[in-house]
Amino acid sequence: MKIRRSDRLVDMTRYLLEHPRALVSLKFFGERYDSAKSSISEDLGIIKRTFQERGTGILETLPGASGGARFIPYMLKEEAESFLQRVVDEVNDESRLLPGGYVYLSDLLSRPDVLRQVGRLIATQYLNQEVDAVMTVATKGIPIAQSVATFLNVPFVIVRNDSHITEGSTVSVNYVSGSSTRIEKMELSRRSLKRGANVLVVDDFMKGGGTLNGMKSLINEFEAHLVGMTVFAEGEFSGNRLVDDFTSLVKVNAVNPNNQTISAEFGNFINTVFGSGMEK
């Protein structure tokens, strides 16, 4: 039985949103809705226009026998700034102060509404780059990595400070903690990454950059390629950072435990991503 166009449009949109970056053939949609390819093409044209007008993402349509449609999510600058402003306002709450100049962020990174937008925003930066896996370190970076991986439709891998017997043999590296200058170790299962993989590194918070630098070393051990590094928030750091090629959504400029104040603002993400010619 044929499905009405209105019902078909709703279901096609849902399917595309749930399968980002996956190439879906016209034949698949035609058989799914018992409709001609010409009708499916018209429907995709409507969805493509709506996605573009609303800033939902790009719907690529590829011609030919092996062609189809691929949805690539992104976020426009106006929506990104609005979202990050709300995050900055919440981070500036003095009740988030922790000893050692750290800021409590766990509640933000446990909220689905925040994580969904963080994942979509970070995926926007790597819109035109080939990413095979998203890497983070246990444990607080895991929700971010999972969200980003969902929008990029790739696996995410978790680096740990100690190995688990269920992960088999591992590759380990020693790294210098940027904030404490201590030598620490991180490990990753040998089965997690393929040689030559393009890896995106994400994390929740960065000060000296030691953890990010350690993951860079681990990627090199796998003979893989680093695509980029993005953190949810960067903290103020007086020394020399071990990495400088990163983007941050939020920057915490000053934490004063005595006055119980936090000074947070946009990180370098907006200028880096939307200041390089990307559609606003």
Stockholm file with secondary structure:
# STOCKHOLM 1.0

chainA/1-280         MKIRRSDRLVDMTRYLLEHPRALVSLKFFGERYDSAKSSISEDLGIIKRTFQERGTGILETLPGASGGARFIPYMLKEEAESFLQRVVDEVNDESRLLPGGYVYLSDLLSRPDVLRQVGRLIATQYLNQEVDAVMTVATKGIPIAQSVATFLNVPFVIVRNDSHITEGSTVSVNYVSGSSTRIEKMELSRRSLKRGANVLVVDDFMKGGGTLNGMKSLINEFEAHLVGMTVFAEGEFSGNRLVDDFTSLVKVNAVNPNNQTISAEFGNFINTVFGSGMEK
#=GR chainA/1-280 SS CCCCHHHHHHHHHHHHHHSTTCCBCHHHHHHHHTCCHHHHHHHHHHHHHHHHHHTSEEEEEECSTTCEEEEEECCCHHHHHHHHHHHHHHHTCGGGEETTTEECCTTGGGCHHHHHHHHHHHHHHTTTSCCCEEEEETTTTHHHHHHHHHHHTCCEEEEBSSCCGGGCSEEEEEEECTTTCCEEEEEEETTSCCTTCEEEEEEEEESSCHHHHHHHHHHHHTTCEEEEEEEEEEECCSSCCSCCSCEEEEEEEEEETTTTEEEEEECSHHHHHHTTTCCC
#=GC SS_cons         CCCCHHHHHHHHHHHHHHSTTCCBCHHHHHHHHTCCHHHHHHHHHHHHHHHHHHTSEEEEEECSTTCEEEEEECCCHHHHHHHHHHHHHHHTCGGGEETTTEECCTTGGGCHHHHHHHHHHHHHHTTTSCCCEEEEETTTTHHHHHHHHHHHTCCEEEEBSSCCGGGCSEEEEEEECTTTCCEEEEEEETTSCCTTCEEEEEEEEESSCHHHHHHHHHHHHTTCEEEEEEEEEEECCSSCCSCCSCEEEEEEEEEETTTTEEEEEECSHHHHHHTTTCCC
//
